[in-house]
Amino acid sequence: MLSDGTRLLTLTGPGGTGKTRLALQVAAELVGRQRDRSADALSRRAIVPFVAVKLLRCSGQWVKIGGHPCWRVEKALIDMGIEYETVAGAAMPWQREKRSELIEKTGANRYPAIEFEDGTVYREESKDMEQTIREGRLFERTQTGAKATAGASPEASGSD
């Protein structure tokens, strides 16, 4: 695949069939090959697995100011070219207890959160989520991503 000039490959299929696992494994192998050549031509951005995530966010999608937590994370996903689906819920602070899907998946009632294809849900303060996305480390937050980076060198794993 690499020798024929393929730069983008889209994996499709039903949930649970291993698309994310395959994308992460290929990405890890590409990073390993690139490290072996001691070159920086392949950036983290170039190996982000192109799989859909669900962005659990408030329904106030018209609010597009830098400090708004949901917009901050959504904008980072857009800027990094990460395919996502929006799952909007109750927007107002006094409606937090109506955020049943968010509460069920995260145990908390604050947006935003990201659900991966493998069912893992990632939630931090929005500024930290934005940073993780922009650094190309979002997919390390999945169950399969954590396993893929566990065997990598400390500087490559993004461990805190």
DSSP file (Angstrom, degrees, kcal/mol; ACC not computed):
  #  RESIDUE AA STRUCTURE BP1 BP2  ACC     N-H-->O    O-->H-N    N-H-->O    O-->H-N    TCO  KAPPA ALPHA  PHI   PSI    X-CA   Y-CA   Z-CA
    1    1 A M      >       0   0    0      0, 0.0     5,-1.3     0, 0.0     3,-0.4   0.000 360.0 360.0 360.0 -43.1    0.0    0.0    0.0
    2    2 A L  T > 5 +     0   0    0      1,-0.2     3,-1.2     2,-0.2     0, 0.0   0.858 360.0  56.3 -67.9 -34.1    2.8    2.5    0.8
    3    3 A S  T 3 5S+     0   0    0      1,-0.2    -1,-0.2     2,-0.1     0, 0.0   0.742 100.1  58.1 -73.1 -22.0    4.7    1.7   -2.3
    4    4 A D  T 3 5S-     0   0    0     -3,-0.4    -1,-0.2     2,-0.1    -2,-0.2   0.398 117.7-106.7 -89.9   6.0    1.8    2.5   -4.7
    5    5 A G  T < 5 +     0   0    0     -3,-1.2     2,-0.2     1,-0.3    -3,-0.2   0.543  59.4 163.0  87.0   7.4    1.5    6.1   -3.3
    6    6 A T      < +     0   0    0     -5,-1.3    -1,-0.3     1,-0.2     3,-0.1  -0.437   9.0 171.7 -62.8 125.8   -1.7    5.6   -1.3
    7    7 A R        +     0   0    0      1,-0.3     2,-0.4    -2,-0.2    -1,-0.2   0.627  63.0  33.3-109.7 -20.6   -1.9    8.5    1.1
    8    8 A L        -     0   0    0      2,-0.0     2,-0.4    42,-0.0    -1,-0.3  -0.997  57.5-178.9-142.4 133.5   -5.4    8.0    2.5
    9    9 A L        -     0   0    0     -2,-0.4     2,-0.5    -3,-0.1    41,-0.3  -0.998  15.1-150.2-132.7 128.0   -7.4    4.8    3.2
   10   10 A T        -     0   0    0     -2,-0.4     2,-0.5    41,-0.0    41,-0.1  -0.870   7.7-156.1-101.3 126.3  -10.9    4.8    4.6
   11   11 A L        +     0   0    0     -2,-0.5     2,-0.3    39,-0.5    -2,-0.0  -0.877  17.4 177.5-100.2 128.5  -12.0    1.9    6.7
   12   12 A T        +     0   0    0     -2,-0.5    39,-0.0    39,-0.1    -2,-0.0  -0.923  18.7 105.3-128.6 156.5  -15.7    1.2    6.8
   13   13 A G        -     0   0    0     -2,-0.3     3,-0.1     5,-0.0     4,-0.1  -0.820  66.0 -50.8 155.0 169.2  -17.8   -1.5    8.5
   14   14 A P    >   -     0   0    0      0, 0.0     3,-1.2     0, 0.0     5,-0.3  -0.224  69.5 -85.2 -64.2 154.5  -20.1   -2.2   11.4
   15   15 A G  T 3  S+     0   0    0      1,-0.2   103,-0.1     2,-0.1   102,-0.0  -0.271 112.2  29.2 -57.2 142.8  -19.1   -1.3   14.9
   16   16 A G  T 3  S+     0   0    0    101,-0.2    -1,-0.2    -3,-0.1   102,-0.0   0.543  83.5 111.3  86.3   7.0  -16.9   -3.8   16.7
   17   17 A T  S <  S-     0   0    0     -3,-1.2    -2,-0.1    -4,-0.1    -1,-0.0   0.453  92.9-100.0 -95.8   0.2  -15.3   -5.3   13.6
   18   18 A G  S  > S+     0   0    0     -4,-0.1     4,-2.4    -5,-0.1     5,-0.2   0.653  76.4 135.7  99.0  16.3  -11.8   -3.9   14.4
   19   19 A K  H  > S+     0   0    0     -5,-0.3     4,-2.5     2,-0.2     5,-0.2   0.935  79.0  44.6 -62.6 -46.6  -11.5   -0.8   12.2
   20   20 A T  H  > S+     0   0    0      2,-0.2     4,-2.6     1,-0.2     5,-0.2   0.923 113.1  51.1 -64.6 -44.5  -10.0    1.3   15.0
   21   21 A R  H  > S+     0   0    0      1,-0.2     4,-2.2     2,-0.2    -1,-0.2   0.918 111.9  47.2 -59.2 -44.8   -7.6   -1.4   16.1
   22   22 A L  H  X S+     0   0    0     -4,-2.4     4,-2.7     2,-0.2     5,-0.2   0.924 111.9  49.9 -63.7 -45.1   -6.4   -1.9   12.6
   23   23 A A  H  X S+     0   0    0     -4,-2.5     4,-2.4     1,-0.2    -2,-0.2   0.909 112.6  47.0 -61.7 -42.3   -5.9    1.9   12.0
   24   24 A L  H  X S+     0   0    0     -4,-2.6     4,-2.5     2,-0.2    -1,-0.2   0.885 111.9  50.5 -67.4 -38.2   -4.0    2.2   15.3
   25   25 A Q  H  X S+     0   0    0     -4,-2.2     4,-2.2    -5,-0.2    -2,-0.2   0.927 112.1  46.6 -65.3 -44.5   -1.8   -0.8   14.5
   26   26 A V  H  X S+     0   0    0     -4,-2.7     4,-2.6     2,-0.2    -2,-0.2   0.923 112.8  50.7 -62.3 -43.8   -1.0    0.6   11.0
   27   27 A A  H  X S+     0   0    0     -4,-2.4     4,-2.4    -5,-0.2    -2,-0.2   0.917 109.8  49.8 -60.5 -43.8   -0.3    4.0   12.5
   28   28 A A  H  X S+     0   0    0     -4,-2.5     4,-2.3     1,-0.2    -1,-0.2   0.900 111.6  48.8 -63.1 -40.0    2.1    2.5   15.1
   29   29 A E  H  X S+     0   0    0     -4,-2.2     4,-2.6     2,-0.2    -2,-0.2   0.896 110.3  51.0 -66.4 -39.4    3.9    0.5   12.4
   30   30 A L  H  X S+     0   0    0     -4,-2.6     4,-2.4     2,-0.2    -2,-0.2   0.909 110.6  48.7 -64.2 -41.3    4.3    3.6   10.2
   31   31 A V  H  X S+     0   0    0     -4,-2.4     4,-2.6     2,-0.2    -2,-0.2   0.917 111.3  50.9 -63.4 -42.3    5.7    5.6   13.1
   32   32 A G  H  X S+     0   0    0     -4,-2.3     4,-2.1     1,-0.2    -2,-0.2   0.910 110.9  47.8 -61.6 -43.6    8.1    2.7   13.8
   33   33 A R  H  X S+     0   0    0     -4,-2.6     4,-1.3     1,-0.2    -1,-0.2   0.908 112.3  49.4 -63.0 -41.6    9.3    2.6   10.2
   34   34 A Q  H  X>S+     0   0    0     -4,-2.4     5,-1.4     1,-0.2     4,-0.5   0.908 109.6  50.6 -67.3 -40.6    9.7    6.4   10.2
   35   35 A R  H ><5S+     0   0    0     -4,-2.6     3,-1.3     1,-0.2    -1,-0.2   0.899 105.6  57.7 -61.8 -38.9   11.7    6.3   13.4
   36   36 A D  H 3<5S+     0   0    0     -4,-2.1    -1,-0.2     1,-0.3    -2,-0.2   0.836 107.9  46.7 -60.2 -32.0   13.9    3.6   11.9
   37   37 A R  H 3<5S-     0   0    0     -4,-1.3    -1,-0.3    -3,-0.3    -2,-0.2   0.507 105.6-132.9 -87.3  -4.9   14.8    5.9    9.0
   38   38 A S  T <<5 +     0   0    0     -3,-1.3     2,-0.3    -4,-0.5    -3,-0.2   0.904  61.3 128.6  53.4  47.3   15.5    8.8   11.5
   39   39 A A      < -     0   0    0     -5,-1.4     3,-0.2     3,-0.0    -1,-0.2  -0.922  55.9-148.8-129.5 156.6   13.4   11.3    9.4
   40   40 A D        +     0   0    0     -2,-0.3    -5,-0.1     1,-0.1    -6,-0.0   0.150  65.2 110.9-108.2  17.8   10.6   13.6   10.4
   41   41 A A        +     0   0    0      1,-0.1     2,-0.9    -7,-0.1    -1,-0.1   0.818  68.0  66.4 -65.0 -30.5    8.7   13.6    7.1
   42   42 A L  S    S-     0   0    0     -3,-0.2    -1,-0.1   -12,-0.1     2,-0.1  -0.814  76.7-163.1 -96.8 106.5    5.7   11.7    8.6
   43   43 A S    >>  -     0   0    0     -2,-0.9     4,-0.6     1,-0.1     3,-0.5  -0.380  32.5-111.3 -84.1 164.2    4.0   13.9   11.1
   44   44 A R  G >4 S+     0   0    0      1,-0.2     3,-1.2     2,-0.2     4,-0.3   0.879 119.0  60.1 -58.2 -37.6    1.6   12.8   13.8
   45   45 A R  G >4 S+     0   0    0      1,-0.3     3,-1.0     2,-0.2    -1,-0.2   0.844  98.7  56.9 -61.2 -34.1   -1.1   14.6   11.9
   46   46 A A  G <4 S+     0   0    0     -3,-0.5    -1,-0.3     1,-0.2    -2,-0.2   0.700 108.8  46.0 -72.5 -18.8   -0.5   12.4    8.9
   47   47 A I  G << S+     0   0    0     -3,-1.2    -1,-0.2    -4,-0.6    -2,-0.2   0.250  73.8 131.6-110.6  13.4   -1.1    9.2   10.8
   48   48 A V    <   -     0   0    0     -3,-1.0     2,-0.2    -4,-0.3    89,-0.1  -0.503  67.7-113.3 -63.5 125.3   -4.3   10.1   12.7
   49   49 A P        -     0   0    0      0, 0.0     2,-1.7     0, 0.0    -1,-0.1  -0.435  21.4-134.1 -63.0 130.3   -6.7    7.2   12.2
   50   50 A F        +     0   0    0    -41,-0.3   -39,-0.5    -2,-0.2     2,-0.3  -0.568  57.2 131.1 -89.1  75.5   -9.6    8.4   10.1
   51   51 A V        -     0   0    0     -2,-1.7    32,-0.2    32,-0.1     2,-0.1  -0.931  59.8-103.3-124.0 150.3  -12.4    6.9   12.1
   52   52 A A        -     0   0    0     -2,-0.3    65,-0.4    30,-0.1     2,-0.3  -0.433  33.1-171.1 -74.6 143.9  -15.5    8.6   13.3
   53   53 A V  E     -a   84   0A   0     30,-1.2    32,-2.6    -2,-0.1     2,-0.5  -0.880  22.8-121.1-123.2 162.4  -16.0    9.7   16.9
   54   54 A K  E     -aB  85 115A   0     61,-2.8    61,-2.8    -2,-0.3     2,-0.8  -0.924  17.2-152.1-105.6 127.0  -19.1   11.1   18.6
   55   55 A L  E     -aB  86 114A   0     30,-3.3    32,-2.9    -2,-0.5     2,-0.8  -0.877   6.1-156.6 -97.9 109.8  -18.9   14.5   20.1
   56   56 A L  E     +aB  87 113A   0     57,-2.7    57,-1.9    -2,-0.8     2,-0.3  -0.792  35.9 147.2 -85.7 115.4  -21.3   14.8   23.0
   57   57 A R  E     -a   88   0A   0     30,-1.9    32,-1.8    -2,-0.8     4,-0.1  -0.880  50.0 -80.3-144.4 170.7  -21.9   18.5   23.3
   58   58 A C  E     -a   89   0A   0     -2,-0.3    32,-0.2    30,-0.2    33,-0.2  -0.291  39.5-117.2 -71.8 162.4  -24.6   21.0   24.2
   59   59 A S  S    S+     0   0    0     30,-1.9     2,-2.2     1,-0.2     3,-0.3   0.485  90.9 100.9 -80.4  -1.8  -27.2   21.9   21.7
   60   60 A G    >   +     0   0    0      1,-0.2     3,-1.8    29,-0.2    -1,-0.2  -0.321  38.9 149.5 -78.5  57.5  -26.0   25.6   21.6
   61   61 A Q  T 3   +     0   0    0     -2,-2.2    -1,-0.2     1,-0.3    -2,-0.1   0.616  60.4  69.4 -71.2 -11.8  -24.2   25.0   18.4
   62   62 A W  T 3  S+     0   0    0     -3,-0.3     2,-1.0     1,-0.0    -1,-0.3   0.653  76.8  93.6 -77.5 -15.2  -24.7   28.6   17.3
   63   63 A V    <   +     0   0    0     -3,-1.8     2,-0.1     1,-0.1     8,-0.1  -0.693  47.2 163.5 -81.6 105.4  -22.2   29.6   20.1
   64   64 A K        +     0   0    0     -2,-1.0     2,-0.4     7,-0.1    -1,-0.1  -0.466  21.6 129.6-124.3  59.4  -18.9   29.8   18.3
   65   65 A I    >   -     0   0    0     -2,-0.1     3,-1.7     1,-0.1     7,-0.2  -0.876  66.1-114.7-112.5 149.5  -16.7   31.8   20.6
   66   66 A G  T 3  S+     0   0    0     -2,-0.4    -1,-0.1     1,-0.3     9,-0.1   0.775 110.5  50.3 -53.4 -35.4  -13.2   30.6   21.6
   67   67 A G  T 3  S+     0   0    0      4,-0.1    -1,-0.3     5,-0.1    60,-0.1   0.602  79.0 108.7 -84.6 -10.2  -14.0   30.2   25.3
   68   68 A H    <>  -     0   0    0     -3,-1.7     4,-2.8     1,-0.2     5,-0.2  -0.544  67.1-141.2 -70.5 121.9  -17.1   28.1   24.9
   69   69 A P  H  > S+     0   0    0      0, 0.0     4,-1.7     0, 0.0     5,-0.2   0.868  96.7  45.6 -54.8 -44.8  -16.1   24.5   26.0
   70   70 A C  H  > S+     0   0    0      1,-0.2     4,-2.4     2,-0.2     5,-0.2   0.917 115.5  46.2 -68.0 -41.8  -18.1   22.7   23.4
   71   71 A W  H  > S+     0   0    0      1,-0.2     4,-3.1     2,-0.2     5,-0.3   0.890 107.2  58.7 -67.7 -37.9  -17.0   24.9   20.5
   72   72 A R  H  X S+     0   0    0     -4,-2.8     4,-1.5     1,-0.2    -1,-0.2   0.927 112.7  39.0 -56.2 -46.8  -13.4   24.8   21.6
   73   73 A V  H  X S+     0   0    0     -4,-1.7     4,-2.0    -5,-0.2    -1,-0.2   0.905 116.0  51.0 -72.3 -42.6  -13.3   21.0   21.3
   74   74 A E  H  X S+     0   0    0     -4,-2.4     4,-2.3     1,-0.2    -2,-0.2   0.911 109.2  51.4 -62.1 -41.9  -15.4   20.9   18.1
   75   75 A K  H  X S+     0   0    0     -4,-3.1     4,-3.1     1,-0.2    -1,-0.2   0.885 107.9  52.4 -63.1 -39.8  -13.1   23.4   16.4
   76   76 A A  H  X S+     0   0    0     -4,-1.5     4,-2.1    -5,-0.3    -1,-0.2   0.910 108.9  50.1 -63.3 -41.3  -10.1   21.4   17.3
   77   77 A L  H  <>S+     0   0    0     -4,-2.0     5,-2.5     2,-0.2     4,-0.4   0.926 113.7  45.9 -60.7 -44.6  -11.7   18.3   15.7
   78   78 A I  H ><5S+     0   0    0     -4,-2.3     3,-1.4     1,-0.2    -2,-0.2   0.950 112.6  49.4 -62.8 -50.0  -12.5   20.3   12.6
   79   79 A D  H 3<5S+     0   0    0     -4,-3.1    -1,-0.2     1,-0.3    -2,-0.2   0.832 112.6  47.6 -61.0 -33.7   -9.0   21.9   12.4
   80   80 A M  T 3<5S-     0   0    0     -4,-2.1    -1,-0.3    -5,-0.2    -2,-0.2   0.450 112.5-118.7 -89.2  -0.3   -7.3   18.5   12.8
   81   81 A G  T < 5 +     0   0    0     -3,-1.4     2,-0.6    -4,-0.4    -3,-0.2   0.804  55.9 158.6  71.7  29.4   -9.5   16.9   10.1
   82   82 A I      < -     0   0    0     -5,-2.5    -1,-0.2    -6,-0.2     2,-0.2  -0.776  41.0-127.8 -91.8 123.4  -11.0   14.3   12.5
   83   83 A E        +     0   0    0     -2,-0.6   -30,-1.2   -32,-0.2     2,-0.3  -0.479  40.8 167.6 -68.8 133.1  -14.3   12.9   11.3
   84   84 A Y  E     -a   53   0A   0    -32,-0.2     2,-0.4    -2,-0.2   -30,-0.2  -0.976  33.1-140.0-147.7 160.2  -17.0   13.2   14.0
   85   85 A E  E     -a   54   0A   0    -32,-2.6   -30,-3.3    -2,-0.3     2,-0.4  -0.968  26.4-130.2-118.3 136.4  -20.7   13.0   14.6
   86   86 A T  E     -a   55   0A   0     -2,-0.4     2,-0.6   -32,-0.2   -30,-0.2  -0.753  17.8-172.2 -91.5 131.2  -22.5   15.5   16.9
   87   87 A V  E     -a   56   0A   0    -32,-2.9   -30,-1.9    -2,-0.4     2,-0.3  -0.916  19.3-161.4-118.9 100.3  -24.7   14.2   19.7
   88   88 A A  E     +a   57   0A   0     -2,-0.6   -30,-0.2   -32,-0.2     2,-0.2  -0.589  14.0 171.6 -90.3 144.1  -26.4   17.3   21.1
   89   89 A G  E     -a   58   0A   0    -32,-1.8   -30,-1.9    -2,-0.3   -29,-0.2  -0.727  47.1 -36.2-135.7-174.0  -28.0   17.5   24.5
   90   90 A A        -     0   0    0     -2,-0.2    -1,-0.1   -32,-0.2     9,-0.0  -0.185  50.8-164.5 -52.3 130.4  -29.5   20.1   26.9
   91   91 A A        +     0   0    0    -33,-0.2    -1,-0.1   -32,-0.1    20,-0.1   0.849  54.4  85.5 -91.3 -37.6  -27.5   23.3   26.7
   92   92 A M  S >  S-     0   0    0      1,-0.1     3,-2.4     3,-0.1     4,-0.1  -0.386  76.3-126.0 -78.0 143.7  -28.4   25.3   29.8
   93   93 A P  G >  S+     0   0    0      0, 0.0     3,-1.4     0, 0.0     4,-0.2   0.834 111.2  57.1 -53.9 -35.4  -26.7   24.9   33.1
   94   94 A W  G 3  S+     0   0    0      1,-0.3     3,-0.2     2,-0.1    -2,-0.1   0.542 102.1  58.0 -75.7  -4.0  -30.1   24.4   34.9
   95   95 A Q  G X   +     0   0    0     -3,-2.4     3,-2.3     1,-0.1    -1,-0.3   0.252  69.8 112.6-103.3  10.3  -30.8   21.5   32.5
   96   96 A R  G X  S+     0   0    0     -3,-1.4     3,-1.6     1,-0.3    -1,-0.1   0.828  70.9  58.6 -56.6 -35.0  -27.7   19.5   33.4
   97   97 A E  G 3  S+     0   0    0      1,-0.3    -1,-0.3    -3,-0.2    -2,-0.1   0.635  96.8  63.9 -72.2 -10.5  -29.7   16.7   35.1
   98   98 A K  G <  S+     0   0    0     -3,-2.3     2,-1.7     1,-0.2     3,-0.3   0.418  73.6  97.0 -88.3   0.7  -31.5   16.1   31.7
   99   99 A R    <>  +     0   0    0     -3,-1.6     4,-2.7    -4,-0.2     5,-0.2  -0.400  46.4 156.9 -86.6  59.9  -28.2   15.1   30.1
  100  100 A S  H  >  +     0   0    0     -2,-1.7     4,-2.7     1,-0.2    -1,-0.2   0.866  67.0  49.1 -60.9 -42.8  -29.0   11.4   30.6
  101  101 A E  H  > S+     0   0    0     -3,-0.3     4,-2.0     2,-0.2    -1,-0.2   0.926 114.4  46.3 -64.0 -43.1  -26.8   10.0   27.8
  102  102 A L  H  >>S+     0   0    0      2,-0.2     4,-2.6     1,-0.2     6,-0.5   0.927 114.0  47.8 -63.3 -46.2  -23.8   12.1   29.0
  103  103 A I  H  X5S+     0   0    0     -4,-2.7     4,-2.1     1,-0.2    -2,-0.2   0.907 111.7  50.9 -62.1 -42.8  -24.4   11.1   32.6
  104  104 A E  H  <5S+     0   0    0     -4,-2.7    -1,-0.2    -5,-0.2    -2,-0.2   0.887 117.8  38.3 -62.1 -39.5  -24.7    7.4   31.7
  105  105 A K  H  <5S+     0   0    0     -4,-2.0    -2,-0.2    -5,-0.2    -1,-0.2   0.788 132.9  20.3 -86.4 -28.5  -21.5    7.4   29.7
  106  106 A T  H  <5S-     0   0    0     -4,-2.6    -3,-0.2     2,-0.3    -2,-0.2   0.611  90.0-125.3-116.2 -16.9  -19.3    9.6   31.8
  107  107 A G  S  <<S+     0   0    0     -4,-2.1     2,-0.3    -5,-0.5    -4,-0.2   0.505  85.3  83.5  79.9   3.1  -20.8    9.6   35.3
  108  108 A A  S    S-     0   0    0     -6,-0.5    -1,-0.3     2,-0.1    -2,-0.3  -0.809  74.1-135.2-132.1 172.2  -20.9   13.4   35.1
  109  109 A N        +     0   0    0     -2,-0.3     2,-0.5    -3,-0.1    -6,-0.1   0.108  67.2 104.5-119.4  22.6  -23.2   16.1   33.6
  110  110 A R        -     0   0    0     -8,-0.1    -2,-0.1     2,-0.1   -14,-0.0  -0.897  63.4-104.3-111.7 134.1  -20.7   18.5   32.0
  111  111 A Y  S    S+     0   0    0     -2,-0.5    15,-0.2   -20,-0.1   -54,-0.1  -0.501  74.2  52.4 -88.0 163.2  -20.0   18.8   28.3
  112  112 A P        +     0   0    0      0, 0.0     2,-0.3     0, 0.0    12,-0.3   0.682  55.0 153.1 -89.3 170.5  -18.1   18.1   26.1
  113  113 A A  E     -B   56   0A   0    -57,-1.9   -57,-2.7    10,-0.1     2,-0.4  -0.964  30.6-137.9-146.9 158.7  -17.1   14.5   25.9
  114  114 A I  E     -BC  55 122A   0      8,-2.5     8,-3.2    -2,-0.3     2,-0.5  -0.985   9.4-159.1-124.6 129.1  -15.9   12.2   23.0
  115  115 A E  E     -BC  54 121A   0    -61,-2.8   -61,-2.8    -2,-0.4     6,-0.2  -0.926  13.6-148.8-107.5 128.0  -17.1    8.7   22.5
  116  116 A F    >   -     0   0    0      4,-3.1     3,-2.0    -2,-0.5   -63,-0.1  -0.458  29.3-104.4 -91.0 166.1  -14.9    6.4   20.4
  117  117 A E  T 3  S+     0   0    0    -65,-0.4  -101,-0.2     1,-0.3    -1,-0.1   0.784 119.9  58.9 -60.4 -29.2  -16.0    3.6   18.2
  118  118 A D  T 3  S-     0   0    0      2,-0.1    -1,-0.3  -103,-0.1     3,-0.1   0.426 122.3-104.1 -83.1   3.6  -14.8    1.0   20.7
  119  119 A G  S <  S+     0   0    0     -3,-2.0    -2,-0.1     1,-0.3     2,-0.1   0.278  75.6 139.6  94.5 -10.7  -17.1    2.5   23.4
  120  120 A T        -     0   0    0     -5,-0.1    -4,-3.1     1,-0.0     2,-0.5  -0.426  39.7-151.6 -64.7 139.1  -14.4    4.4   25.3
  121  121 A V  E     -C  115   0A   0     -6,-0.2     2,-0.5   -16,-0.1    -6,-0.2  -0.970   5.1-159.0-117.9 131.3  -15.5    7.8   26.4
  122  122 A Y  E     +C  114   0A   0     -8,-3.2    -8,-2.5    -2,-0.5     2,-0.3  -0.932  17.6 165.7-112.3 126.2  -13.0   10.6   26.9
  123  123 A R        +     0   0    0     -2,-0.5     2,-0.3   -10,-0.2   -10,-0.1  -0.962   9.8 135.1-145.6 124.1  -13.8   13.6   29.1
  124  124 A E        -     0   0    0     -2,-0.3     2,-0.1   -12,-0.3    -2,-0.0  -0.814  67.1 -54.6-142.7-176.7  -11.5   16.3   30.6
  125  125 A E    >>  -     0   0    0     -2,-0.3     4,-2.3     1,-0.1     3,-0.7  -0.421  59.3-114.7 -60.8 146.1  -11.7   20.0   30.9
  126  126 A S  H 3> S+     0   0    0      1,-0.3     4,-2.9     2,-0.2     5,-0.2   0.843 114.6  55.2 -59.4 -36.2  -12.2   21.4   27.4
  127  127 A K  H 3> S+     0   0    0      1,-0.2     4,-1.8     2,-0.2    -1,-0.3   0.875 110.8  46.1 -65.6 -34.5   -8.8   23.2   27.2
  128  128 A D  H <> S+     0   0    0     -3,-0.7     4,-2.3     2,-0.2    -2,-0.2   0.875 112.4  50.1 -73.3 -38.0   -7.1   19.9   28.0
  129  129 A M  H  X S+     0   0    0     -4,-2.3     4,-2.4     2,-0.2    -2,-0.2   0.922 110.2  50.9 -64.1 -43.5   -9.2   18.0   25.4
  130  130 A E  H  X S+     0   0    0     -4,-2.9     4,-2.8    -5,-0.2     5,-0.2   0.927 110.5  48.8 -59.0 -45.5   -8.4   20.7   22.8
  131  131 A Q  H  X S+     0   0    0     -4,-1.8     4,-2.0     1,-0.2     6,-0.2   0.920 110.1  51.1 -61.9 -44.6   -4.7   20.4   23.5
  132  132 A T  H  <>S+     0   0    0     -4,-2.3     5,-2.5     2,-0.2     6,-0.5   0.914 113.0  46.1 -58.6 -44.3   -4.8   16.5   23.3
  133  133 A I  H ><5S+     0   0    0     -4,-2.4     3,-1.6     1,-0.2     5,-0.3   0.942 113.0  48.3 -64.4 -48.5   -6.6   16.8   19.9
  134  134 A R  H 3<5S+     0   0    0     -4,-2.8    -1,-0.2     1,-0.3    -2,-0.2   0.776 107.9  55.7 -67.1 -26.4   -4.3   19.4   18.5
  135  135 A E  T 3<5S-     0   0    0     -4,-2.0    -1,-0.3    -5,-0.2    -2,-0.2   0.468 116.0-115.3 -83.0  -1.2   -1.2   17.4   19.6
  136  136 A G  T < 5S+     0   0    0     -3,-1.6    -3,-0.2    -4,-0.2     3,-0.2   0.744  86.2 114.5  76.8  22.9   -2.5   14.4   17.7
  137  137 A R    > < +     0   0    0     -5,-2.5     3,-1.4    -6,-0.2     4,-0.3   0.268  33.6 106.4-109.7  10.7   -3.0   12.3   20.8
  138  138 A L  G >  S+     0   0    0     -6,-0.5     3,-2.0    -5,-0.3    -1,-0.1   0.909  77.7  53.4 -57.6 -44.7   -6.8   12.0   20.8
  139  139 A F  G >  S+     0   0    0      1,-0.3     3,-0.9     2,-0.2    -1,-0.3   0.557  92.3  73.0 -75.5  -4.6   -6.8    8.3   19.7
  140  140 A E  G <  S+     0   0    0     -3,-1.4    -1,-0.3     1,-0.2    -2,-0.2   0.635  86.3  68.7 -73.4 -14.2   -4.4    7.4   22.6
  141  141 A R  G <  S+     0   0    0     -3,-2.0    -1,-0.2    -4,-0.3    -2,-0.2   0.474  82.3  92.0 -85.0  -2.6   -7.5    7.9   24.8
  142  142 A T  S <> S-     0   0    0     -3,-0.9     4,-2.2     1,-0.1     5,-0.2  -0.454  89.1-114.0 -84.3 165.1   -9.3    4.8   23.4
  143  143 A Q  H  > S+     0   0    0      1,-0.2     4,-1.5     2,-0.2     5,-0.1   0.927 120.5  43.6 -62.3 -44.2   -8.9    1.4   25.0
  144  144 A T  H  > S+     0   0    0      1,-0.2     4,-2.3     2,-0.2    -1,-0.2   0.853 111.8  54.1 -71.4 -33.7   -7.1    0.1   21.9
  145  145 A G  H  > S+     0   0    0     -6,-0.2     4,-2.0     2,-0.2    -1,-0.2   0.888 106.1  51.9 -66.1 -39.1   -5.0    3.3   21.7
  146  146 A A  H  X S+     0   0    0     -4,-2.2     4,-0.8     1,-0.2    -1,-0.2   0.885 112.0  46.7 -64.5 -37.9   -3.8    2.9   25.3
  147  147 A K  H  X S+     0   0    0     -4,-1.5     4,-0.7     1,-0.2     3,-0.3   0.890 110.6  52.7 -69.8 -38.9   -2.8   -0.7   24.5
  148  148 A A  H  < S+     0   0    0     -4,-2.3     3,-0.3     1,-0.2    -2,-0.2   0.853 114.2  41.7 -66.2 -34.3   -1.0    0.3   21.3
  149  149 A T  H >< S+     0   0    0     -4,-2.0     3,-1.0     1,-0.2    -1,-0.2   0.599  94.5  81.9 -89.3 -10.5    1.1    3.0   23.1
  150  150 A A  H 3< S+     0   0    0     -4,-0.8    -1,-0.2    -3,-0.3    -2,-0.2   0.851  96.7  42.7 -63.8 -33.2    1.8    0.9   26.1
  151  151 A G  T 3< S+     0   0    0     -4,-0.7    -1,-0.3    -3,-0.3    -2,-0.1   0.485  98.2  97.6 -90.7  -2.0    4.7   -0.9   24.3
  152  152 A A  S <  S-     0   0    0     -3,-1.0     5,-0.1     1,-0.1    -3,-0.0  -0.310  88.4 -83.8 -81.4 167.8    6.1    2.3   22.7
  153  153 A S    >>  -     0   0    0      1,-0.1     4,-1.6    -2,-0.1     3,-1.1  -0.348  45.2-106.9 -66.8 154.4    8.9    4.3   24.1
  154  154 A P  H 3>>S+     0   0    0      0, 0.0     4,-0.8     0, 0.0     5,-0.6   0.845 119.1  51.2 -54.8 -39.3    8.0    6.9   26.8
  155  155 A E  H 345S+     0   0    0      1,-0.2     3,-0.1     2,-0.2    -2,-0.0   0.771 113.4  45.7 -72.3 -22.0    8.4    9.9   24.5
  156  156 A A  H <45S+     0   0    0     -3,-1.1    -1,-0.2     1,-0.2    -3,-0.0   0.704 102.4  64.8 -89.1 -21.3    6.1    8.3   21.9
  157  157 A S  H  <5S-     0   0    0     -4,-1.6    -2,-0.2    -3,-0.1    -1,-0.2   0.736  90.5-137.8 -78.8 -21.1    3.4    7.1   24.3
  158  158 A G  T  <5 +     0   0    0     -4,-0.8    -3,-0.1     1,-0.2    -1,-0.1   0.714  39.6 171.6  72.1  19.6    2.3   10.6   25.4
  159  159 A S      <       0   0    0     -5,-0.6    -1,-0.2     1,-0.1    -2,-0.0  -0.333 360.0 360.0 -65.6 142.3    2.0    9.3   29.0
  160  160 A D              0   0    0     -3,-0.1    -1,-0.1    -2,-0.0    -2,-0.0   0.439 360.0 360.0 -87.3 360.0    1.4   11.9   31.6
